[in-house]
Amino acid sequence: MVYSLQLPAWFAASYLRGQSCDLVVYATLCIKIRQSSYSNQAYRTSFIFAPAMYNAIRRILFLFPPESIHYFLMNSLKALCSIGLIRKLIAWYFSPNDNRLNTTELHLKFQNPVGLGAGFDKNAKWIRELATLGFGFVEIGTVTPLPQKGNEKPRLFRLPKDSALINRMGFNNDGVQAVVERLKKWRSGNQSTSRHLIVGGNIGKNKVTSNEDAWKDYESCFKELHPYVDYFVVNVSSPNTPGLRELQEKESLRKILRHLQMINNGKARSKPILLKISPDLMQDQIDDILELALEIKLDGLVCTNTTVSRAGLLTRKDEIEKIGQGGLSGKPIRERSTLIIEYIHKKTEGEIPIIASGGIFTGAHAKEKLNVGADLVQVWTGFIYEGPAIVKKICNSLK
């Protein structure tokens, strides 16, 4: 017996900024529930977003500019999730929903340890939709006090041979006030109709702000976002804002982090503050950060951001040179990220909680990070290459 629910094709035309034409995409969602002949009469589900189909879908998606298709697909998912029945079906299919995956870290209760790293939902536009895909936590941002357009396009590039991306986005975002308004709306309404989701706020400085005044930008974002996010990540490690990585020096960090801690301690309820570090740090620089983190009792580290290194890539050298500057993410940084996590865990005897980020595509990659000392894991590039079932696949391997 076959029961078939077929929704009308979604017809959408979206003007692609920076492109000379419109992109018209037709998407049809078909859900077929087939009664099996098994003795237990179990139901089997066929879904267009099943992992086995994603490789074929990805080849089509990769025909379009990365940044444009990113926004189009997420806005299409948002349209689908605006229909309650469809949202529930998507959540039923993609969410792990297993209490064995529940974990408490940073004094927060996570439904599962697999999160989405900053940069995917910079402006808190798709929190409900990402919760529907099963993420245990989502980190929004990087958010700056004032809106900024970021660097010139194109600024996001795929390296399929390396399962990697290069980006030089430059903290493009709508500014902290716009993000706060979206978070308010989600907290007051959408949260009641979706899974409980931990939301982190990744904060940075505006490009026009000098490093001497950077602490003021971090303060502004921290104060505005504090009532609406569950934890904070201080981003001083992006390679795409000129001079930003200089803030990873010990005394610059001390000034920013101690100031945020002072504000945090004055709140009725303090929020965990973490620092995101670069994979390009030398060992003595890592040691300085660890010494400071232990001294001021920092709540945790996110390891790691993107790298400026291009070592060991399979993509042709001339293609890499044509792309130019930017941070590399994906499988090429997996090993370096893991080594840093292992070093930090051993050096601090596990005293500093770690969120692992860098080259996580599979359950095996997540286990690798957790086994060397990470407490939680984040995906980003892996989400692009593995598809919307990545959370469930990783969680299934962690049970």
N, C-alpha and C positions, 0 to 999 in steps of 0.2 A: 504494500500500500504506500502511496506517495502523497504527502501533503506539501503543497507548494505555495509559498507566499512571495509574490513578485511585486516589487514596488515600481512605480513609474520611473522611467529614466530621468535622472536629474540633468536638466539642461542649464548650463551656466556659461556666461561669457564674462571674462575678467580681463580688464585692461592691464597689461603688464607694463609697469613703469620702466622706462628705459628701453622698451621694445617698440618696434614700428607697427605692430599689429596686435589684434586681440587673439586670445587663446580661448577656443571654444571646446569644452570637454564634456563628453557624455559619460555618465557613470550610472550603472545599473546595479542595484543591490538585489541579489537573489538568495533566498534562504530556503533550502529544501530539507525537510526533516523526513527521513526515511525509516520506516519501521523495519527493524532487522528480523532475520529468521532465527536469531540466537535463542537458546532455551530461556534466557532471562528476559526476553523481549525488550532488550535495551534499545535505546534510540541512538542513532548515529547522525551526525550533523555534517553537512557540506556547506562551506562558506567561501565566498569569493576571495576573502583575505587569508585563506588557509596558507600555512607556510609553504606547502608544495607548489602553490601557484605564484608565490611572490617573486621568484626569479624571473619568470616571464613578464610579470607586471613591471618589475624594476627596469627591465630592458626598455620598455616603452617610456617609463617615467624619465629615464636618463637621456631621452632624446630632447628634453626641455631644459631650459636654463635652471640651475639648481635653486637659486633663491626664489624665482617666480613660481616654480612648481611646488616648492615648500609651502608658500602662503596659500596657493590655490587649494592644495590638498587638505590643509588644516582647516581652511574656511569651509570646504565641502564637508569635512567631518563634522564641523560645528553645525552645519545645516541639517545633517542627518540626525545628530544628537538632540536637536531641538524637538524632535518627535519622540515622545516618551517611550513608546513601544520599541522603536528601533534602538534607542539608547540602551534600554534594558537588554535587548538581544545582543548588542555588541559587548556590553559589560559581561553578560553571561558567558560569551564565547571567549573573551580575552582575559578576564580576571582570574588569577590563581584561586582565590577564595579557599584557602587552606589555613586553618589556625596554627598549624605547625610552623608556618612561615612568619608568624608574628614575632617581632623582636622589639626590645626597648634599648635605645641608644640615645645618648645626649639628653637623657631624661624625657624622651619622647617615645610614644608607642607607634611603631610602624607596622602596617599590615603585612608588608613583606620588605626585604632588604634591597630591592631593585628600584633605583630612582632614575630620573631623567636630569642630565646635567644642564647647567646654565647655557644660554645661547639659543636653545630651541624655541622656548616661549619667552622671548625677551620682555614682552609687554603684558603678561598675564591675561592673554586673550583666550587661551584654550585650556584652562585648568580643568573644567568639567570634562572636556573631551579626553584629556590625558588620564584623568582618573578612570574614565570608562575603559581605557586600554590596559588598566591593571597596575599602573605604577604605584609603588609604595610611597614615593615622595617625588615632588617636582621642584626644581630650583629655577625660579624665574630670574630674568635679568640677563646680562648685567644692566642694572638701573643706575642712571646718573641724575643729579639734581635737575638739570635742564634738558629738554629734548635735544637730540642731535642726530643728524642724518647719517653719520658714520663716514666711512671712506667711499670713494667713487666706485661705481659698478663697472665691470664685473668684479666681485670681491669674494666669491665662493666658487670653488672648483673641485670637481671629482677626479680621483685617481683610481679608477676601477681595478687596474692591475694590482694595486697595493691595498685595496679595500680601505681607502683613505680619503680624506678631504683636506684641502687647504683653504683657509679663510683669512681674510683681512677686513672683517666687518667694521671694526673701529667703534664698538660700543654704540651702535645705532639703536636708539630706543625713544619712546615717547615722553620720557621724563618722569620723575617720581610722582608728581601729582596725578597724572593720567593713570599710572599703574595703581596707585592707592585707590582711586575711584573704582577701578575694575575689581580689585580685591575686596573692597567694601561690598560691592554688589554680589560677588560670589559668596562671601561669608554670610550675608544676610538672606540669600535666596537659594542659589544653586547647590550649596553644600548640603542642604537638607534633602536634596533629591539625588545625591551621588555618594559614592563611597567616601569614608573618612580619608582624607589625604593630608599628609604633611607637606607644607609649602615652605621652601627656603627662599630667602631674598639675597641674591648676589649683587653686591653694590660696588660702584667704581666712581672715578672722577671724570668730569667733563674734560674734553681735549684742551679747552682754552684755559683750564685751571693749572696754575704752576704747581710743581711738586711741593713747594714750600707751603702752599695753601691747600694741598690735597686733603688734609685732615678735615677741613671745613665741609668738603663735598661728601666725605664718608659720614660725617656727623649729620648732615642734612638728610641724606637717604635713610640713615639709621633711625632717626627720630620719626620721620614720616611713615616708614614701613613697620615700625615696631609693633603697633597694635594688630597688624594684619598678617604677619608671617610667623612661622614657628622657630626658625633659626636664621642666622645670617652667615654669609660667606663674604669675606673681604677679598676683593680681586685686585691684586697688585702684580699679577703675573702674565697678563695678556701681552703678546708681542705686537699688538696692532695699534696701540696708543703710544705715541712717541714719549720716551722717558719713563713710562709707567713702571717698568721692571726695576728701575733704580730705587723704587720704594720698598723693594725686598731687602734692602740693607737694614741691618739690625736697628740702628737708631731711628731711622725713618719709620720702620714698623712699630717700634716701641711707642712713638708719639701717637700714631693712628690708633693702635689697638688699646693702649691704656686709656685714651680719651673715650673710646667707645665703651670700654668696660666701666668707666666712671658713670657714664650716662645710664648704662644698663643696670648698674647697682642701685640707681635712684628710682628705678621703676618698681611698681608693685609686684610685677612678675618679670624676672629677667629672662632673656632669650639666649640660647647658645650662640657663641661667636666663633666661627672657624676662619681659617686662612687658607686660600688656595695658592699653591706654590707651583713653580715652573719645573719641568723635567730637565731644563738646561742648567740648573744650579750645580756648582761645584760642591764637593763634599764639605769644604770649610764653610761655605755659605749655608748649606743645610744644617750644619752643626750650630751656626750662629742662630738660625731660626729656632732650632730645637731648644737651645739654651734659653732664649727669650720666652718661648712657649711654656716651658716648665716654670720659669721665674714668675711669669704673670698669670699662670694657671689658665692658659688658653683652652677653650673647650674642645678644639679639634683642628684637624688639617684635612684639606681636600687635595689628594695627590693623584694626578697632576693635571696641569693645564696643557695647552698645545706646545709643540716644539718648533724652533726655527731650523732645526737640523734637517737635512735631506739625505742623510747617509742610508745606504742600503735599499733605496727604492728601485722597483722594477720598471716604473714609468721612465720613458726615454728622457735623457738629460736635457735635450732641446725643448721638450714639452714643459719640463719643470722650470727651465729658465724663462720660457715664454709666460708662464703663470706669474712668476716674480715672488715678491715677499708675501709673508703670511704664516699663520700657525698651522702646522701639520697635525692632524688627529687621525685616529683609527689604528689598525693593526700594527703599523710601523713603530708606534710608541708603547705598545703593550709591555715589552720586556723591560724597557727603561722605567716605566711607571711601577712595575712590580718590584724591581730592584730597590727603588726609592722607598716604597712602602715597607719592604722587608728590613731595610737599613734603619728606618725610623722606628719601627716596632721593636727591633732589638736594642737600638741605642737608648730608647726611653723605657725599655722593659714593659712595653704595652701601656704606658701611662697616658699617652695621648691618643684619643679616638681618631680613627682615620676613615674618611670616605674615599674609596678608590675610584678613579676616573682615568681611563686611558686604554683603548684597545679591547674593550669588553664586547664580544659578539655572541658568545655562547655560555652555556652553563659551566663548561670546563674553564673558560677564562675567568668567570666570576669566582669559582672555587679557588683558582690559583691565587687571586687577590686576597680572598678571605683566609686562605691557609697561611699566608705570610704575615697576616696581622690586620687586614682591613676589617672594619665593622659593618660597613655598608658599601654598596657599589652603585655607580652611575653609568648609564649608557648615553650615547649621543650619536656618534658616527655609526656604531653598530645598529642603532635603530633605523638609520637610513638604508643600510645594506641588508639587514635581516628582516625588516618589516615589522608590522604592528603586533605580531605574535611573540616578539622577543622577550617580553617580560614573563609571559606564561612559560615559554621554553626554558628560560633560565631558572625560574622558580621550580619547575617540575624536576630539574636536575638537582636542586638544593634540598629537596624534601628528605 
